[in-house]
Structure formats: C-alpha cells, structure tokens
Amino acid sequence: MQNMILLDIETIDFGVESGIYEVALIVIKDGEVVLTEHIAEIEDENLIHLGMGEGYKDISEDASKKDRFRSIVNTYNYPVVAHNVPFDRKFLVHYGWLNEDHECYDSVRALKYAIPDLFSYSLGYLLSFYNIERSLTHTALDDVKALHELLLKAKPELWMPLYRVTPSKFKNFVETNANVEGQSTIFEGKRIVFTGASPFPRVLMKEIALKCGAAVTGNISSKTDLLVCGEKPGSKLDKARELGIEIQPDEWFIDAVSKDLNLETASVTRGSFAATVDKQRERFTKLPELKGKSVNIALLPVRMQNKVEDILMNHMEVAKINKGTNSDKVDLIIYSDEGDYTLVKKAKELQIESVPLSKFNQMILGYRD
C-alpha cells in the first residue's frame, strides 16, 4: 500500500480498562513519510526506558490528544496499519479515538502471506530475521518506526482488511452447542487456550478452533501454542507471558478464520462454511553442512523444539538432537533470539557454532538481503 497510517499504542495491560498511554503514528503518502506524530504526556521520565507505557500518563480520555489523533486520521483518511491491529483498534474504538468502521490492516497477516514459514511473527523476531539493526523498546514511537523499516524491507504485497464481525451475528449460538460444518487447516496442530470475557460465545470459538485443526485445552502449559484473550483474562495471561506463548485477542482469532469461513451466514442448524484451505507445503533449503551433525535445541521453548527437531531430522538429516544444558559433543546450538545464555557463551569459548532461531530460519528458507 502506498497510502497508510502506521500506528502503535502502549497500554500497560491487555484489557481496555488499563487505558492508553502512548500513541504514535507515521503517515505514508505515495510511499513517502509526510508526518510523524507521538501523542503522549510524560509523568516520570525515569521510567520511560521500561517501555509498555511506563512513565507516561493515561491519555485515554484526554480530549485534546484524542482530537489531535482524529484530526490526523480525518485529514489523510488512509487505512490504519498496525502490528496486531485488532489489539490497537480495540482500545482506540473503545475510547472513541477511532471510528468503528475505519478501514484497518494487520501487518502480521500481510507478512504471513509474504513469507509463510517463519517460526514467529513478533516484531522483534521479524526485525532480526530481516537484519534490521533496531532494538525493540516497547515504546510507541520507536516501535512504529521499526514497523516502517520492516515493511520497507519485507515489501508485503497482499493486504487483507480487518474483518469487523458483529457479535450479534452469533446470537443464535448462545443457548446451544455450535454446529460448524467444513474443515480448515489454519490452526492445524496448534494447542489453543481461550480465556476472559468475550462477546463471542466460547462454544463457537472452540468449535471453530477444532474445525481449523487445533486442540483446545483449558490450562496453559509449555505445550500451548496460542492464548486467545477476552477482557479480564486473569492468571492465564500472566502464565502465557512467562512461558513466551503467543497471545492474541478474540477479534484477531475471528479475523484469522474469516478468510476461510463464511461467518456472516453462520447459524446453529444451517451453517455452510467454505473452508477450503490449500495447505502450503513448507519449503526448506537443504543445509548439507548439517547432515550427520549433532544439534542442541535446549534453548528453544518446548513448543518450538518440536517443530525445529522435525525440520532438522527429516529435512536436514542431522544425526542427533541434544536437549540438555551441556554443550559438549554438539556441532551447533540453536537458541531463542531473546535472552543472554550461559550455554551460548560457553559454546563460543569452545568454538562451537551457535545461531539464534531467526538466523536458522534465514538459513532454511534461503533468505538473502
């Protein structure tokens, strides 16, 4: 897209009741930056470096700041683009900063279309994968600038507008079990947990997840792939953050399946779901240098270890997978991008090759700048 408003907000917590603390925008006109704006009010400058809105005042109900935001949006009237836009949009619509019918696009979805075989689509991971030398600070202005650099580098071409489903469409599901026909592979093999209050009936959400190839569980564990949150998600959100599990709002989940499932025509007794998804076969570049080698993957989350192990054993033909904290007798260590690991430091001393997961991702996809 040549015309858009890139956006990032900081909210401190997941629920809308936590408020808005920072809003940053970059207006792109004909592919060029014409305006950069940071809307915030400092409360304690010593805390700003912590990110996530720390050190700033809650500006959710600040009329002057809200008017400034709306003035920019109305002046340019371009689509809003954000990384995980359902989350940002939820806050902005709730507090009256953004009209509910304003067109929004999710850069996460666009990047998944552009390069579908990444291990993660978090902003920090993507910056590393695309060799962008910019730290993720979780401050709105820095992060929206990072998103701009990422889009310039990745150049996604397919953009799907956010599916703004109305919860009332699902009123027939409230007092009965959902009956969803058809199949999809969008969440195939994923373990999903739902939590928090939602306008979308959980029985429907769970049934859709099952039809999309997922397993739905009630508790968070190291094997959980995705936590889908409504309002006031509670302790499950804290545990998911602790384990590094992907967290998404209900709106994101509905949007993710809307491309394949015709939610507008859903009903209890007669729901025809067009769920024909051609599953893309993963395409990996063979790495002959790994054949017959021993690889340590202990520094990856458990849910990631399984996928990486499958690729290493079945596509790269490594001889052995090591999941211990011992770097002896291994040829390569693959570790999570976030973290300062003693094992990696020891490997360097022993001249054992070690690569972050994002760089391994580059290698198996044959990515070059």
N, C-alpha and C positions, 0 to 999 in steps of 0.2 A: 504494500500500500504506500502510495506517495503522500497521502494526506492523513494524518492521525494525531491524536493527543496521547503521548505516552504518560503513564501515571504510576505513582507508587504512594501508598499511605502507610503510616505506622500506627498501630492500635494498642500495643502492650499485650492484649489478650485476644482470644478467639471470638468471644461473644460481643455483639454490638453494644452491650451495656458498658463495655470497657472504654468506649469513646474513641475519637480520632485525635491524634497528637501531632501528626505531620502529614502534609500533602505536598507532593512535588509533581510538576508537570513539565514536559518538553513538547512543544507544538512543532510538528513537522509539516511543512507546506512544500509541495512539489519536490519532496525528498530532502529538503534543507531545513535546518533548525531556524525557526523565526522567533521563538520565545522560550525561555527557561524560567520557571517560577517556583519558589519554595514558600509555601504558606504554613507558618508555624509561629509560635511565641515561646521564647526561651524562659524557663523557670529556674533552672540550675545548670549553668554552663559546664560545671564539673562532671555532670552525669551524661552529657550528650554522647560521649565516646562509647557508652554501653549499648547504644542502639535501641531498637524496638520502642521508640518514643520516649525513652528515659530522658529526663532533663527538660522536657517540653510540657506546656500546659495543655489541658484538654480543650480543644477548639471546636468540638462537635457542634455546639450551639452558638458559636461566635458569629454574629450576623455579618460583620464587616468582612471576615475571612471567607465566609460562605458566599457572600455577594461577589467577592473577587474571583473565586473559583467559577461561579456561574457566569460571570462576565466573560471570562476566557473561553469557556465552553460554548457560550452563545455567540461570541464574536466569530469563532472559527467554525463551529458546528461540524467538527470532524469526529469520526468514530474514536472512542476511548479504547486504548490498548494497554493491558497490564499483564504482569506475570502472575497467573492465577486470578484472572479478573472477576470471577464470581465472588471471591472474598472481598476485594476492594469495593465492588459495586454494591454488595450487601450493606456495607457501612454507609457509603455515600448516599444511597437511596433512602436508607432508614432515617438519616439526619437531614434529608432534604437538600443535599448538595447537588445531587444528580437526578434528573427526571427518570422515572422508571422505564420509559420507552426509548431512552437514548441508546444508540447502537454501540455495542461493546464487543471486543475481540480478545481472546485469550492467547497470549504469546506461547504458552505451554503447548496448547493444541497445535498451533501453527508449526512449532519446532518439532513436534512429534511427527507431523506429516512430512516435514523436510528431511528428518533423519530419524527413522523409527526404531533403531536398535541400540539406543543409549541405555545405560544402566540407571540413570537418574536424569530428571529434568529440572532439578532445583537450580536456581540462578547461579549459585556458587559453583556447582558441578559443571554447568554449561560454560561458564567463564573459563574454567580450567581446560575443558575439552577443546574449546576454540582458541586456546593460547592467548587469552586476553589478560594482560597484566593489570588487573584491577581487583583490589580486595573488596569483599562483600562486607559492608559495615552495618547493614540493617538500619541505616538512616535513609530517609526518603530521597533526598536529592542525590546522594551517591548511588543509590540502588537504581534510580530511574536513568541515571547516566550510564550505569553498567548495562542496563537493558538496551539502551540505544546502541551502544557499541556492539552488543551481542547480535542485535538484529541486522546491523550493517555487515557483520561478519558472516552470519548464517544465511541471510537473504531468503527467508521463507517466502514461498510464492502462493501457497494455498491458505486462505484465511476464512474460517467459518464463524459467522456471527454467533454470539452467545444465545442459546435457546432460552427464552424467557417464559418458562412454563408457569401457568397459573395453578396454584394448589387446588383451587376449586374444581379443576378438571378431574381430580381424583376423588371427589366426594363419595362416589359410589363404592370406593374401596374401604371406607372407614369401618363399616359394620360387618364386614365379611372377609373371607380369605381371598387374596388376589389370585386370579387365574390368568397367567401370561402365556400366550402361545408363541411358538417360534424359538429360535436359538441364536446366540451370538457368541463370539469369541473375544470380545473386547477386554474382559477381565479373566480370561482363561488361566486357571492355575493359581489365581490370587486368593489370599485369605483376607476377608474383609470383616471389619467390626463397625457397627453403627452405634452412635451414642448421642445423647442430647435430645432436647425437644425439637420437633420438626413439623412444618405444615404439611409435609408429605408423609402419608401413612407408612409406618415402618414395615408393615406386612407387604406393601407394594415394593418398597425399596429392596427388601430381602429377596422377594420373588424375582425381581429384575436382575439382581446380582447373580442369582442361581442360573437364570436363563442366559446370562452373559459369561458363564463358565467359572464363576467364583464359588468359593466355600465361605459361608457366613458363620462366624463364631461369636460368642458372647463376651469373651475376655481377650485382653491384649496380651500377646506373648512375643517372644523373639521371632516366631514364625509368621506373625501378622504382616501383611504387605501394605494394607491401607486402612486408615481410620477415617470414617465419614462422620462429620460432626454437625449437629444442630446447635441450638442455643443451650448454654449452660452444660457443657459436655462433661464436667466433673473430673474425677481422678483418672479416667481412661486417657484423657488428653495429656495429662502430666506423664503418664507411663509411656505413651506413644512418643512423646518428645524425648524422654530419657533413652528410649531404645532406638531413636533415629528413624522411626516409622513415618511413611508419607501420611500427611494429614490434609484432608480436603473437606470443604463444606458441602452440605446437601445439594446446593444449587449446582456445584461442579459435577456431582455424580449424575444428576438428572441431565445436565448438558452433555456429559460424556456419552450417554447412551442414546441421546435424541437423534443423532445422525443415522442410527440403525433401527431404532424402534419408533414407531409412529405413536407417540404418547398422546397426541391430540385426539385420537379416536379410541383411546383405552376405555374399557368398561368391564364390569365384572363377568358378564356372561358371554359377551361377544367382543373380544379384543383381538384384532388382527394385527400382529406385529411383523413388519417387514424386516426380519433380522438376518439378512444375508451378508455376512462379512467375509470377504476373502482374506483369510489369514496370511499375512506376509511371511514368507519363509525367511528366517534370519540368514543373512548373507555375511559370512565372515571370511576375512583374508587369512589364508593359511600362513602360519608362522613356523617355517621349518626348523628354526633355531630352538623351538620349544620341544620338538619331538624327542621323546625318551628322557626328558628332564624331570626334576622334582621341583614342585612349586608350592610355596607356603601361602595360604589364604586366610590365616588365623585373624588378620587384622581387618577383615571384612565382616559386616553384620551377617548373622546366621542366614537370614533370608537371601542375602546376596551371594553367600558362599555356594549355595546350591546351584544357582544359575551359572556362576563362574566355573564351578567344578565341572558341570556338564559341558561347557564350551571347551575347557581345557582337555578333558578326557576324550570327548567324541569328535571334536573338530581339530584340536591341536596335537592330539595323540601324545600327551605328556605321560610319563611313566608312573608318577606318584604325586598324590596331593597330600600336603602336610598342613594340618590344622592346629598344630601345637605352637607353643610360645618359644620354641627352640629353633634358632636359625642354622643350626649345624646340618650339614648334608643336604642342603637345598640349593638349587641353582637360581631361583628367582623368588622374590617376595612381592605380592600384590597387596596393597593396603588402601584403606579409605583415605580420600583426599583430606578430610578434616581430622586433625589430631597430630600430636607430637609423640611418636612411638619409640620406645627404648629398643625394640626389636629392629627397627629400621636403622637406628644409629649403630647398633651392633653389627648389622649386615654391612654397612659402609666400611666399618673397621676391618671386617673380614673380606672386603672386596666382593661381596655378594650383590648382584644386581637387585635393585628394588624399584618398583614403579607404582605411582598412585593409580587408582582404579580408572580415572579419567584418561590417563595416558595409555593404559592397557586397552581401553575402549577405542582409542585412536588407532592403535596397532591392529586390532582385529577387524576394524572397519576400513582400514587402509586410508585413513583421513590424512590429508596433507594441506597445509596452508596454501 
